[in-house]
Amino acid sequence: MNAYLLLFHNTPGVLQTRKALQAANVEFRVQDIPRALRGGCGLCIRLHCLPEDALRWVIPGATQAIYRCAGEEYVLVKEC
């Protein structure tokens, strides 16, 4: 499993995704976006999962992008 960051256009998107992850009993962490990345609201969600599972949490209109964490680097998986 890899670590992924989900970036959002706004804070309600973070809250909506957080609620969905909690309902599915998925472990995650809400955190500030790393300096190397940019995001609309400044918050992101970090979770460990399989690549196809990361895409499952995309909410159209709310999710901005998904990045895979590769050490100190971030690899764009999907621009939403």
C-alpha positions as CSV (number, residue, x, y, z in Angstrom):
1,M,0.0,0.0,0.0
2,N,1.1,3.5,-0.7
3,A,0.4,6.9,1.0
4,Y,-1.8,9.3,-1.0
5,L,-2.7,12.9,-0.5
6,L,-6.1,14.1,-1.6
7,L,-6.2,17.9,-2.2
8,F,-9.5,19.9,-2.3
9,H,-10.9,23.1,-3.8
10,N,-12.4,24.1,-0.5
11,T,-12.9,23.1,3.2
12,P,-16.4,21.6,2.7
13,G,-14.8,19.1,0.3
14,V,-12.4,18.0,3.1
15,L,-15.3,17.6,5.5
16,Q,-17.4,15.7,3.0
17,T,-14.5,13.3,2.3
18,R,-13.7,12.9,6.0
19,K,-17.2,12.0,6.7
20,A,-17.2,9.3,3.9
21,L,-13.9,7.9,5.1
22,Q,-15.1,7.7,8.7
23,A,-18.3,5.9,7.6
24,A,-16.2,3.4,5.8
25,N,-13.8,2.9,8.8
26,V,-10.8,4.0,6.7
27,E,-7.8,5.4,8.6
28,F,-6.7,8.8,7.4
29,R,-5.3,12.1,8.6
30,V,-6.3,15.7,7.8
31,Q,-3.2,17.8,7.5
32,D,-1.8,21.0,6.0
33,I,-0.8,20.7,2.3
34,P,3.0,20.2,2.0
35,R,4.9,23.3,0.8
36,A,5.8,21.5,-2.4
37,L,2.2,21.3,-3.4
38,R,-0.6,23.8,-3.8
39,G,-4.3,23.4,-3.0
40,G,-7.4,25.6,-2.9
41,C,-8.1,25.3,0.8
42,G,-4.7,24.5,2.3
43,L,-5.8,21.2,3.8
44,C,-5.4,17.7,2.5
45,I,-6.3,14.2,3.5
46,R,-3.5,11.6,3.8
47,L,-4.3,7.9,3.7
48,H,-2.6,4.6,3.0
49,C,-4.3,2.4,0.4
50,L,-4.1,0.7,-3.0
51,P,-4.0,3.0,-6.1
52,E,-7.6,2.0,-7.1
53,D,-8.9,2.8,-3.6
54,A,-7.4,6.3,-3.7
55,L,-9.5,7.1,-6.8
56,R,-12.6,5.8,-5.0
57,W,-12.6,8.9,-2.7
58,V,-12.7,11.5,-5.5
59,I,-15.7,13.7,-5.1
60,P,-16.5,15.6,-8.3
61,G,-16.3,19.4,-7.8
62,A,-14.7,19.0,-4.4
63,T,-11.4,17.0,-5.0
64,Q,-8.7,19.0,-6.7
65,A,-6.0,16.3,-7.2
66,I,-4.6,13.1,-5.9
67,Y,-0.8,12.7,-5.3
68,R,1.1,9.5,-4.3
69,C,3.7,10.1,-1.7
70,A,7.2,9.0,-2.7
71,G,9.5,9.8,0.1
72,E,9.9,13.6,0.1
73,E,8.4,13.9,-3.4
74,Y,4.8,13.8,-4.6
75,V,3.7,12.2,-7.8
76,L,0.5,13.4,-9.4
77,V,-1.9,10.5,-9.9
78,K,-5.0,12.4,-11.0
79,E,-6.0,16.1,-11.6
80,C,-9.7,16.3,-10.9
